[in-house]
């Protein structure tokens, strides 16, 4: 079997946790931040976990992570 290429865009966006789940950043935290209140921006700063339904797709993109 040939090796599978890692999707480089996905490799920059996802990291695996010690328990085998994937963590990701929140969207909507890049620009037009003036209309968003501080509480919302603060919560967008934190990392989130990829939903279990989407983990299979991420695993396919990152076979060696």
PQR file with spaces between the fields and no chain letter, atoms N, CA, C, O and H, PARSE charges and radii, in Angstrom:
ATOM       1  N    UNK     1       0.836   -1.196    0.000 -0.4000 1.5000
ATOM       2  CA   UNK     1       0.000    0.000    0.000 -0.0000 2.0000
ATOM       3  C    UNK     1       0.875    1.252    0.000  0.5500 1.7000
ATOM       4  O    UNK     1       1.855    1.327    0.741 -0.5500 1.4000
ATOM       5  N    UNK     2       0.524    2.230   -0.827 -0.4000 1.5000
ATOM       6  CA   UNK     2       1.281    3.483   -0.798 -0.0000 2.0000
ATOM       7  C    UNK     2       0.949    4.299    0.454  0.5500 1.7000
ATOM       8  O    UNK     2      -0.088    4.114    1.091 -0.5500 1.4000
ATOM       9  H    UNK     2      -0.272    2.169   -1.429  0.4000 1.0000
ATOM      10  N    UNK     3       1.847    5.183    0.768 -0.4000 1.5000
ATOM      11  CA   UNK     3       1.604    6.072    1.898 -0.0000 2.0000
ATOM      12  C    UNK     3       0.486    7.042    1.559  0.5500 1.7000
ATOM      13  O    UNK     3       0.256    7.349    0.389 -0.5500 1.4000
ATOM      14  H    UNK     3       2.689    5.333    0.250  0.4000 1.0000
ATOM      15  N    UNK     4      -0.209    7.526    2.585 -0.4000 1.5000
ATOM      16  CA   UNK     4      -1.288    8.504    2.403 -0.0000 2.0000
ATOM      17  C    UNK     4      -0.721    9.875    2.728  0.5500 1.7000
ATOM      18  O    UNK     4      -0.017   10.042    3.724 -0.5500 1.4000
ATOM      19  H    UNK     4      -0.022    7.277    3.535  0.4000 1.0000
ATOM      20  N    UNK     5      -1.025   10.852    1.892 -0.4000 1.5000
ATOM      21  CA   UNK     5      -0.560   12.212    2.160 -0.0000 2.0000
ATOM      22  C    UNK     5      -1.432   12.865    3.221  0.5500 1.7000
ATOM      23  O    UNK     5      -2.654   12.716    3.216 -0.5500 1.4000
ATOM      24  H    UNK     5      -1.597   10.717    1.083  0.4000 1.0000
ATOM      25  N    UNK     6      -0.792   13.587    4.127 -0.4000 1.5000
ATOM      26  CA   UNK     6      -1.493   14.386    5.113 -0.0000 2.0000
ATOM      27  C    UNK     6      -2.024   15.640    4.438  0.5500 1.7000
ATOM      28  O    UNK     6      -1.318   16.271    3.650 -0.5500 1.4000
ATOM      29  H    UNK     6       0.200   13.708    4.131  0.4000 1.0000
ATOM      30  N    UNK     7      -3.257   16.000    4.740 -0.4000 1.5000
ATOM      31  CA   UNK     7      -3.827   17.245    4.239 -0.0000 2.0000
ATOM      32  C    UNK     7      -3.200   18.388    5.031  0.5500 1.7000
ATOM      33  O    UNK     7      -3.449   18.524    6.229 -0.5500 1.4000
ATOM      34  H    UNK     7      -3.830   15.487    5.379  0.4000 1.0000
ATOM      35  N    UNK     8      -2.388   19.208    4.369 -0.4000 1.5000
ATOM      36  CA   UNK     8      -1.602   20.220    5.077 -0.0000 2.0000
ATOM      37  C    UNK     8      -2.469   21.329    5.670  0.5500 1.7000
ATOM      38  O    UNK     8      -2.128   21.897    6.708 -0.5500 1.4000
ATOM      39  H    UNK     8      -2.186   19.098    3.396  0.4000 1.0000
ATOM      40  N    UNK     9      -3.587   21.638    5.016 -0.4000 1.5000
ATOM      41  CA   UNK     9      -4.499   22.642    5.576 -0.0000 2.0000
ATOM      42  C    UNK     9      -5.098   22.160    6.885  0.5500 1.7000
ATOM      43  O    UNK     9      -5.225   22.927    7.840 -0.5500 1.4000
ATOM      44  H    UNK     9      -3.865   21.177    4.173  0.4000 1.0000
ATOM      45  N    UNK    10      -5.466   20.881    6.926 -0.4000 1.5000
ATOM      46  CA   UNK    10      -6.038   20.314    8.146 -0.0000 2.0000
ATOM      47  C    UNK    10      -4.977   20.180    9.241  0.5500 1.7000
ATOM      48  O    UNK    10      -5.283   20.342   10.422 -0.5500 1.4000
ATOM      49  H    UNK    10      -5.363   20.258    6.151  0.4000 1.0000
ATOM      50  N    UNK    11      -3.746   19.889    8.857 -0.4000 1.5000
ATOM      51  CA   UNK    11      -2.681   19.729    9.848 -0.0000 2.0000
ATOM      52  C    UNK    11      -2.412   21.028   10.594  0.5500 1.7000
ATOM      53  O    UNK    11      -1.987   21.003   11.749 -0.5500 1.4000
ATOM      54  H    UNK    11      -3.498   19.758    7.898  0.4000 1.0000
ATOM      55  N    UNK    12      -2.655   22.163    9.944 -0.4000 1.5000
ATOM      56  CA   UNK    12      -2.457   23.456   10.591 -0.0000 2.0000
ATOM      57  C    UNK    12      -3.637   23.842   11.468  0.5500 1.7000
ATOM      58  O    UNK    12      -3.516   24.741   12.301 -0.5500 1.4000
ATOM      59  H    UNK    12      -3.001   22.184    9.006  0.4000 1.0000
ATOM      60  N    UNK    13      -4.770   23.182   11.298 -0.4000 1.5000
ATOM      61  CA   UNK    13      -5.986   23.579   12.013 -0.0000 2.0000
ATOM      62  C    UNK    13      -6.347   22.675   13.182  0.5500 1.7000
ATOM      63  O    UNK    13      -7.050   23.105   14.097 -0.5500 1.4000
ATOM      64  H    UNK    13      -4.868   22.452   10.622  0.4000 1.0000
ATOM      65  N    UNK    14      -5.880   21.432   13.169 -0.4000 1.5000
ATOM      66  CA   UNK    14      -6.275   20.478   14.200 -0.0000 2.0000
ATOM      67  C    UNK    14      -5.060   19.905   14.905  0.5500 1.7000
ATOM      68  O    UNK    14      -4.006   19.718   14.299 -0.5500 1.4000
ATOM      69  H    UNK    14      -5.309   21.083   12.426  0.4000 1.0000
ATOM      70  N    UNK    15      -5.219   19.624   16.210 -0.4000 1.5000
ATOM      71  CA   UNK    15      -4.201   18.934   17.002 -0.0000 2.0000
ATOM      72  C    UNK    15      -4.908   17.805   17.735  0.5500 1.7000
ATOM      73  O    UNK    15      -6.081   17.923   18.090 -0.5500 1.4000
ATOM      74  H    UNK    15      -6.076   19.776   16.702  0.4000 1.0000
ATOM      75  N    UNK    16      -4.186   16.705   17.961 -0.4000 1.5000
ATOM      76  CA   UNK    16      -4.784   15.597   18.691 -0.0000 2.0000
ATOM      77  C    UNK    16      -4.506   15.739   20.180  0.5500 1.7000
ATOM      78  O    UNK    16      -3.408   16.131   20.576 -0.5500 1.4000
ATOM      79  H    UNK    16      -3.234   16.609   17.673  0.4000 1.0000
ATOM      80  N    UNK    17      -5.498   15.421   21.002 -0.4000 1.5000
ATOM      81  CA   UNK    17      -5.324   15.445   22.445 -0.0000 2.0000
ATOM      82  C    UNK    17      -4.776   14.101   22.900  0.5500 1.7000
ATOM      83  O    UNK    17      -4.671   13.164   22.109 -0.5500 1.4000
ATOM      84  H    UNK    17      -6.389   15.103   20.680  0.4000 1.0000
ATOM      85  N    UNK    18      -4.431   14.013   24.168 -0.4000 1.5000
ATOM      86  CA   UNK    18      -3.880   12.767   24.709 -0.0000 2.0000
ATOM      87  C    UNK    18      -4.903   11.643   24.698  0.5500 1.7000
ATOM      88  O    UNK    18      -4.536   10.471   24.618 -0.5500 1.4000
ATOM      89  H    UNK    18      -4.516   14.774   24.811  0.4000 1.0000
ATOM      90  N    UNK    19      -6.186   11.991   24.780 -0.4000 1.5000
ATOM      91  CA   UNK    19      -7.239   10.970   24.791 -0.0000 2.0000
ATOM      92  C    UNK    19      -7.643   10.551   23.381  0.5500 1.7000
ATOM      93  O    UNK    19      -8.504    9.687   23.217 -0.5500 1.4000
ATOM      94  H    UNK    19      -6.484   12.944   24.845  0.4000 1.0000
ATOM      95  N    UNK    20      -7.024   11.159   22.350 -0.4000 1.5000
ATOM      96  CA   UNK    20      -7.307   10.755   20.972 -0.0000 2.0000
ATOM      97  C    UNK    20      -8.355   11.577   20.269  0.5500 1.7000
ATOM      98  O    UNK    20      -8.686   11.294   19.117 -0.5500 1.4000
ATOM      99  H    UNK    20      -6.324   11.861   22.483  0.4000 1.0000
ATOM     100  N    UNK    21      -8.892   12.599   20.932 -0.4000 1.5000
ATOM     101  CA   UNK    21      -9.839   13.484   20.269 -0.0000 2.0000
ATOM     102  C    UNK    21      -9.056   14.594   19.572  0.5500 1.7000
ATOM     103  O    UNK    21      -7.844   14.710   19.750 -0.5500 1.4000
ATOM     104  H    UNK    21      -8.623   12.830   21.868  0.4000 1.0000
ATOM     105  N    UNK    22      -9.751   15.406   18.782 -0.4000 1.5000
ATOM     106  CA   UNK    22      -9.094   16.501   18.065 -0.0000 2.0000
ATOM     107  C    UNK    22      -9.574   17.826   18.626  0.5500 1.7000
ATOM     108  O    UNK    22     -10.763   18.010   18.887 -0.5500 1.4000
ATOM     109  H    UNK    22     -10.736   15.311   18.637  0.4000 1.0000
ATOM     110  N    UNK    23      -8.629   18.756   18.810 -0.4000 1.5000
ATOM     111  CA   UNK    23      -9.028   20.089   19.250 -0.0000 2.0000
ATOM     112  C    UNK    23      -8.887   21.056   18.086  0.5500 1.7000
ATOM     113  O    UNK    23      -8.091   20.843   17.171 -0.5500 1.4000
ATOM     114  H    UNK    23      -7.663   18.607   18.598  0.4000 1.0000
ATOM     115  N    UNK    24      -9.674   22.118   18.141 -0.4000 1.5000
ATOM     116  CA   UNK    24      -9.747   23.082   17.056 -0.0000 2.0000
ATOM     117  C    UNK    24      -9.949   24.467   17.647  0.5500 1.7000
ATOM     118  O    UNK    24     -10.256   24.617   18.830 -0.5500 1.4000
ATOM     119  H    UNK    24     -10.320   22.291   18.884  0.4000 1.0000
ATOM     120  N    UNK    25      -9.770   25.473   16.804 -0.4000 1.5000
ATOM     121  CA   UNK    25     -10.023   26.852   17.218 -0.0000 2.0000
ATOM     122  C    UNK    25     -11.444   27.238   16.828  0.5500 1.7000
ATOM     123  O    UNK    25     -12.049   26.615   15.955 -0.5500 1.4000
ATOM     124  H    UNK    25      -9.520   25.351   15.844  0.4000 1.0000
ATOM     125  N    UNK    26     -11.965   28.262   17.476 -0.4000 1.5000
ATOM     126  CA   UNK    26     -13.282   28.777   17.132 -0.0000 2.0000
ATOM     127  C    UNK    26     -13.199   29.684   15.906  0.5500 1.7000
ATOM     128  O    UNK    26     -12.178   30.328   15.665 -0.5500 1.4000
ATOM     129  H    UNK    26     -11.474   28.768   18.185  0.4000 1.0000
ATOM     130  N    UNK    27     -14.263   29.727   15.152 -0.4000 1.5000
ATOM     131  CA   UNK    27     -14.374   30.657   14.025 -0.0000 2.0000
ATOM     132  C    UNK    27     -14.852   32.021   14.540  0.5500 1.7000
ATOM     133  O    UNK    27     -15.164   32.171   15.722 -0.5500 1.4000
ATOM     134  H    UNK    27     -15.092   29.204   15.347  0.4000 1.0000
ATOM     135  N    UNK    28     -14.904   33.002   13.652 -0.4000 1.5000
ATOM     136  CA   UNK    28     -15.433   34.349   13.925 -0.0000 2.0000
ATOM     137  C    UNK    28     -14.569   35.151   14.893  0.5500 1.7000
ATOM     138  O    UNK    28     -15.085   35.990   15.631 -0.5500 1.4000
ATOM     139  H    UNK    28     -14.650   32.880   12.692  0.4000 1.0000
ATOM     140  N    UNK    29     -13.256   34.902   14.896 -0.4000 1.5000
ATOM     141  CA   UNK    29     -12.393   35.656   15.807 -0.0000 2.0000
ATOM     142  C    UNK    29     -11.237   36.317   15.059  0.5500 1.7000
ATOM     143  O    UNK    29     -10.173   36.538   15.636 -0.5500 1.4000
ATOM     144  H    UNK    29     -12.837   34.221   14.296  0.4000 1.0000
ATOM     145  N    UNK    30     -11.441   36.637   13.769 -0.4000 1.5000
ATOM     146  CA   UNK    30     -10.373   37.223   12.975 -0.0000 2.0000
ATOM     147  C    UNK    30     -10.558   38.706   12.696  0.5500 1.7000
ATOM     148  O    UNK    30      -9.619   39.482   12.869 -0.5500 1.4000
ATOM     149  H    UNK    30     -12.306   36.458   13.300  0.4000 1.0000
ATOM     150  N    UNK    31     -11.734   39.113   12.275 -0.4000 1.5000
ATOM     151  CA   UNK    31     -11.943   40.523   11.945 -0.0000 2.0000
ATOM     152  C    UNK    31     -13.381   40.901   12.251  0.5500 1.7000
ATOM     153  O    UNK    31     -14.194   40.047   12.604 -0.5500 1.4000
ATOM     154  H    UNK    31     -12.497   38.482   12.135  0.4000 1.0000
ATOM     155  N    UNK    32     -13.695   42.190   12.112 -0.4000 1.5000
ATOM     156  CA   UNK    32     -14.978   42.774   12.528 -0.0000 2.0000
ATOM     157  C    UNK    32     -15.225   42.443   14.005  0.5500 1.7000
ATOM     158  O    UNK    32     -16.285   41.944   14.382 -0.5500 1.4000
ATOM     159  H    UNK    32     -13.034   42.883   11.825  0.4000 1.0000
ATOM     160  N    UNK    33     -14.217   42.735   14.821 -0.4000 1.5000
ATOM     161  CA   UNK    33     -14.307   42.407   16.240 -0.0000 2.0000
ATOM     162  C    UNK    33     -14.915   43.545   17.062  0.5500 1.7000
ATOM     163  O    UNK    33     -15.213   43.360   18.241 -0.5500 1.4000
ATOM     164  H    UNK    33     -13.356   43.140   14.515  0.4000 1.0000
ATOM     165  N    UNK    34     -15.100   44.716   16.455 -0.4000 1.5000
ATOM     166  CA   UNK    34     -15.594   45.852   17.224 -0.0000 2.0000
ATOM     167  C    UNK    34     -17.042   45.667   17.656  0.5500 1.7000
ATOM     168  O    UNK    34     -17.429   46.130   18.729 -0.5500 1.4000
ATOM     169  H    UNK    34     -14.857   44.867   15.496  0.4000 1.0000
ATOM     170  N    UNK    35     -17.843   44.999   16.839 -0.4000 1.5000
ATOM     171  CA   UNK    35     -19.251   44.817   17.194 -0.0000 2.0000
ATOM     172  C    UNK    35     -19.489   43.624   18.119  0.5500 1.7000
ATOM     173  O    UNK    35     -20.598   43.451   18.623 -0.5500 1.4000
ATOM     174  H    UNK    35     -17.528   44.623   15.967  0.4000 1.0000
ATOM     175  N    UNK    36     -18.458   42.794   18.351 -0.4000 1.5000
ATOM     176  CA   UNK    36     -18.608   41.643   19.237 -0.0000 2.0000
ATOM     177  C    UNK    36     -18.200   42.055   20.651  0.5500 1.7000
ATOM     178  O    UNK    36     -17.178   42.714   20.844 -0.5500 1.4000
ATOM     179  H    UNK    36     -17.557   42.934   17.941  0.4000 1.0000
ATOM     180  N    UNK    37     -19.002   41.663   21.632 -0.4000 1.5000
ATOM     181  CA   UNK    37     -18.688   42.084   22.995 -0.0000 2.0000
ATOM     182  C    UNK    37     -17.529   41.253   23.563  0.5500 1.7000
ATOM     183  O    UNK    37     -17.166   40.203   23.034 -0.5500 1.4000
ATOM     184  H    UNK    37     -19.831   41.127   21.475  0.4000 1.0000
ATOM     185  N    UNK    38     -16.967   41.768   24.662 -0.4000 1.5000
ATOM     186  CA   UNK    38     -15.753   41.182   25.223 -0.0000 2.0000
ATOM     187  C    UNK    38     -15.961   39.746   25.653  0.5500 1.7000
ATOM     188  O    UNK    38     -15.068   38.913   25.495 -0.5500 1.4000
ATOM     189  H    UNK    38     -17.261   42.621   25.092  0.4000 1.0000
ATOM     190  N    UNK    39     -17.122   39.450   26.190 -0.4000 1.5000
ATOM     191  CA   UNK    39     -17.402   38.089   26.658 -0.0000 2.0000
ATOM     192  C    UNK    39     -17.366   37.097   25.497  0.5500 1.7000
ATOM     193  O    UNK    39     -16.840   35.991   25.624 -0.5500 1.4000
ATOM     194  H    UNK    39     -17.847   40.126   26.319  0.4000 1.0000
ATOM     195  N    UNK    40     -17.930   37.510   24.374 -0.4000 1.5000
ATOM     196  CA   UNK    40     -17.956   36.633   23.197 -0.0000 2.0000
ATOM     197  C    UNK    40     -16.547   36.422   22.653  0.5500 1.7000
ATOM     198  O    UNK    40     -16.168   35.297   22.325 -0.5500 1.4000
ATOM     199  H    UNK    40     -18.357   38.409   24.271  0.4000 1.0000
ATOM     200  N    UNK    41     -15.768   37.504   22.555 -0.4000 1.5000
ATOM     201  CA   UNK    41     -14.400   37.386   22.037 -0.0000 2.0000
ATOM     202  C    UNK    41     -13.530   36.530   22.953  0.5500 1.7000
ATOM     203  O    UNK    41     -12.680   35.774   22.483 -0.5500 1.4000
ATOM     204  H    UNK    41     -16.076   38.417   22.821  0.4000 1.0000
ATOM     205  N    UNK    42     -13.746   36.650   24.258 -0.4000 1.5000
ATOM     206  CA   UNK    42     -12.984   35.875   25.221 -0.0000 2.0000
ATOM     207  C    UNK    42     -13.288   34.384   25.093  0.5500 1.7000
ATOM     208  O    UNK    42     -12.387   33.553   25.206 -0.5500 1.4000
ATOM     209  H    UNK    42     -14.436   37.263   24.641  0.4000 1.0000
ATOM     210  N    UNK    43     -14.549   34.046   24.859 -0.4000 1.5000
ATOM     211  CA   UNK    43     -14.911   32.631   24.724 -0.0000 2.0000
ATOM     212  C    UNK    43     -14.446   32.063   23.388  0.5500 1.7000
ATOM     213  O    UNK    43     -14.183   30.865   23.287 -0.5500 1.4000
ATOM     214  H    UNK    43     -15.281   34.720   24.768  0.4000 1.0000
ATOM     215  N    UNK    44     -14.340   32.909   22.359 -0.4000 1.5000
ATOM     216  CA   UNK    44     -13.847   32.448   21.061 -0.0000 2.0000
ATOM     217  C    UNK    44     -12.348   32.166   21.084  0.5500 1.7000
ATOM     218  O    UNK    44     -11.830   31.451   20.226 -0.5500 1.4000
ATOM     219  H    UNK    44     -14.554   33.883   22.441  0.4000 1.0000
ATOM     220  N    UNK    45     -11.651   32.739   22.079 -0.4000 1.5000
ATOM     221  CA   UNK    45     -10.210   32.530   22.193 -0.0000 2.0000
ATOM     222  C    UNK    45      -9.873   31.094   22.593  0.5500 1.7000
ATOM     223  O    UNK    45      -8.826   30.568   22.214 -0.5500 1.4000
ATOM     224  H    UNK    45     -12.072   33.320   22.776  0.4000 1.0000
ATOM     225  N    UNK    46     -10.754   30.473   23.350 -0.4000 1.5000
ATOM     226  CA   UNK    46     -10.491   29.122   23.867 -0.0000 2.0000
ATOM     227  C    UNK    46     -10.596   28.085   22.761  0.5500 1.7000
ATOM     228  O    UNK    46     -11.260   28.301   21.747 -0.5500 1.4000
ATOM     229  H    UNK    46     -11.604   30.901   23.657  0.4000 1.0000
ATOM     230  N    UNK    47      -9.928   26.951   22.975 -0.4000 1.5000
ATOM     231  CA   UNK    47     -10.019   25.870   21.995 -0.0000 2.0000
ATOM     232  C    UNK    47     -11.283   25.061   22.258  0.5500 1.7000
ATOM     233  O    UNK    47     -11.835   25.081   23.358 -0.5500 1.4000
ATOM     234  H    UNK    47      -9.389   26.775   23.799  0.4000 1.0000
ATOM     235  N    UNK    48     -11.725   24.354   21.235 -0.4000 1.5000
ATOM     236  CA   UNK    48     -12.898   23.493   21.333 -0.0000 2.0000
ATOM     237  C    UNK    48     -12.524   22.123   20.804  0.5500 1.7000
ATOM     238  O    UNK    48     -11.493   21.963   20.150 -0.5500 1.4000
ATOM     239  H    UNK    48     -11.276   24.337   20.341  0.4000 1.0000
ATOM     240  N    UNK    49     -13.353   21.142   21.082 -0.4000 1.5000
ATOM     241  CA   UNK    49     -13.128   19.798   20.584 -0.0000 2.0000
ATOM     242  C    UNK    49     -13.983   19.565   19.350  0.5500 1.7000
ATOM     243  O    UNK    49     -15.107   20.059   19.258 -0.5500 1.4000
ATOM     244  H    UNK    49     -14.190   21.272   21.613  0.4000 1.0000
ATOM     245  N    UNK    50     -13.449   18.817   18.412 -0.4000 1.5000
ATOM     246  CA   UNK    50     -14.204   18.443   17.211 -0.0000 2.0000
ATOM     247  C    UNK    50     -15.301   17.477   17.641  0.5500 1.7000
ATOM     248  O    UNK    50     -15.070   16.589   18.461 -0.5500 1.4000
ATOM     249  H    UNK    50     -12.536   18.415   18.487  0.4000 1.0000
ATOM     250  N    UNK    51     -16.484   17.655   17.086 -0.4000 1.5000
ATOM     251  CA   UNK    51     -17.614   16.787   17.418 -0.0000 2.0000
ATOM     252  C    UNK    51     -17.309   15.349   17.013  0.5500 1.7000
ATOM     253  O    UNK    51     -16.615   15.119   16.023 -0.5500 1.4000
ATOM     254  H    UNK    51     -16.671   18.376   16.420  0.4000 1.0000
ATOM     255  N    UNK    52     -17.820   14.381   17.770 -0.4000 1.5000
ATOM     256  CA   UNK    52     -17.552   12.971   17.430 -0.0000 2.0000
ATOM     257  C    UNK    52     -17.996   12.600   16.014  0.5500 1.7000
ATOM     258  O    UNK    52     -17.385   11.741   15.378 -0.5500 1.4000
ATOM     259  H    UNK    52     -18.384   14.568   18.575  0.4000 1.0000
ATOM     260  N    UNK    53     -19.059   13.246   15.516 -0.4000 1.5000
ATOM     261  CA   UNK    53     -19.546   12.951   14.167 -0.0000 2.0000
ATOM     262  C    UNK    53     -18.545   13.380   13.099  0.5500 1.7000
ATOM     263  O    UNK    53     -18.519   12.807   12.010 -0.5500 1.4000
ATOM     264  H    UNK    53     -19.555   13.944   16.032  0.4000 1.0000
ATOM     265  N    UNK    54     -17.719   14.386   13.401 -0.4000 1.5000
ATOM     266  CA   UNK    54     -16.757   14.898   12.426 -0.0000 2.0000
ATOM     267  C    UNK    54     -15.358   14.320   12.604  0.5500 1.7000
ATOM     268  O    UNK    54     -14.484   14.547   11.767 -0.5500 1.4000
ATOM     269  H    UNK    54     -17.740   14.851   14.286  0.4000 1.0000
ATOM     270  N    UNK    55     -15.141   13.579   13.682 -0.4000 1.5000
ATOM     271  CA   UNK    55     -13.794   13.073   13.971 -0.0000 2.0000
ATOM     272  C    UNK    55     -13.296   12.105   12.908  0.5500 1.7000
ATOM     273  O    UNK    55     -12.100   12.068   12.620 -0.5500 1.4000
ATOM     274  H    UNK    55     -15.851   13.394   14.361  0.4000 1.0000
ATOM     275  N    UNK    56     -14.197   11.318   12.320 -0.4000 1.5000
ATOM     276  CA   UNK    56     -13.790   10.356   11.292 -0.0000 2.0000
ATOM     277  C    UNK    56     -13.248   11.079   10.072  0.5500 1.7000
ATOM     278  O    UNK    56     -12.281   10.624    9.461 -0.5500 1.4000
ATOM     279  H    UNK    56     -15.169   11.348   12.555  0.4000 1.0000
ATOM     280  N    UNK    57     -13.858   12.200    9.710 -0.4000 1.5000
ATOM     281  CA   UNK    57     -13.397   12.972    8.562 -0.0000 2.0000
ATOM     282  C    UNK    57     -12.013   13.569    8.842  0.5500 1.7000
ATOM     283  O    UNK    57     -11.140   13.559    7.974 -0.5500 1.4000
ATOM     284  H    UNK    57     -14.644   12.570   10.206  0.4000 1.0000
ATOM     285  N    UNK    58     -11.824   14.085   10.057 -0.4000 1.5000
ATOM     286  CA   UNK    58     -10.527   14.665   10.417 -0.0000 2.0000
ATOM     287  C    UNK    58      -9.457   13.582   10.449  0.5500 1.7000
ATOM     288  O    UNK    58      -8.325   13.819   10.029 -0.5500 1.4000
ATOM     289  H    UNK    58     -12.533   14.093   10.762  0.4000 1.0000
ATOM     290  N    UNK    59      -9.799   12.403   10.940 -0.4000 1.5000
ATOM     291  CA   UNK    59      -8.851   11.290   10.990 -0.0000 2.0000
ATOM     292  C    UNK    59      -8.401   10.878    9.593  0.5500 1.7000
ATOM     293  O    UNK    59      -7.249   10.491    9.393 -0.5500 1.4000
ATOM     294  H    UNK    59     -10.719   12.209   11.282  0.4000 1.0000
ATOM     295  N    UNK    60      -9.316   10.964    8.625 -0.4000 1.5000
ATOM     296  CA   UNK    60      -8.976   10.626    7.245 -0.0000 2.0000
ATOM     297  C    UNK    60      -8.011   11.658    6.652  0.5500 1.7000
ATOM     298  O    UNK    60      -7.143   11.310    5.852 -0.5500 1.4000
ATOM     299  H    UNK    60     -10.252   11.278    8.787  0.4000 1.0000
ATOM     300  N    UNK    61      -8.162   12.918    7.043 -0.4000 1.5000
ATOM     301  CA   UNK    61      -7.285   13.969    6.535 -0.0000 2.0000
ATOM     302  C    UNK    61      -5.898   13.923    7.191  0.5500 1.7000
ATOM     303  O    UNK    61      -4.908   14.340    6.590 -0.5500 1.4000
ATOM     304  H    UNK    61      -8.868   13.201    7.693  0.4000 1.0000
ATOM     305  N    UNK    62      -5.835   13.415    8.425 -0.4000 1.5000
ATOM     306  CA   UNK    62      -4.583   13.401    9.182 -0.0000 2.0000
ATOM     307  C    UNK    62      -4.251   11.964    9.589  0.5500 1.7000
ATOM     308  O    UNK    62      -4.420   11.604   10.754 -0.5500 1.4000
ATOM     309  H    UNK    62      -6.639   13.076    8.913  0.4000 1.0000
ATOM     310  N    UNK    63      -3.786   11.148    8.659 -0.4000 1.5000
ATOM     311  CA   UNK    63      -3.593    9.729    8.967 -0.0000 2.0000
ATOM     312  C    UNK    63      -2.448    9.453    9.946  0.5500 1.7000
ATOM     313  O    UNK    63      -2.459    8.415   10.607 -0.5500 1.4000
ATOM     314  H    UNK    63      -3.649   11.441    7.713  0.4000 1.0000
ATOM     315  N    UNK    64      -1.473   10.339   10.060 -0.4000 1.5000
ATOM     316  CA   UNK    64      -0.301   10.044   10.884 -0.0000 2.0000
ATOM     317  C    UNK    64      -0.189   10.950   12.112  0.5500 1.7000
ATOM     318  O    UNK    64       0.861   11.007   12.752 -0.5500 1.4000
ATOM     319  H    UNK    64      -1.464   11.182    9.523  0.4000 1.0000
ATOM     320  N    UNK    65      -1.255   11.644   12.434 -0.4000 1.5000
ATOM     321  CA   UNK    65      -1.214   12.572   13.574 -0.0000 2.0000
ATOM     322  C    UNK    65      -1.576   11.842   14.848  0.5500 1.7000
ATOM     323  O    UNK    65      -1.599   12.446   15.921 -0.5500 1.4000
ATOM     324  H    UNK    65      -2.108   11.597   11.915  0.4000 1.0000
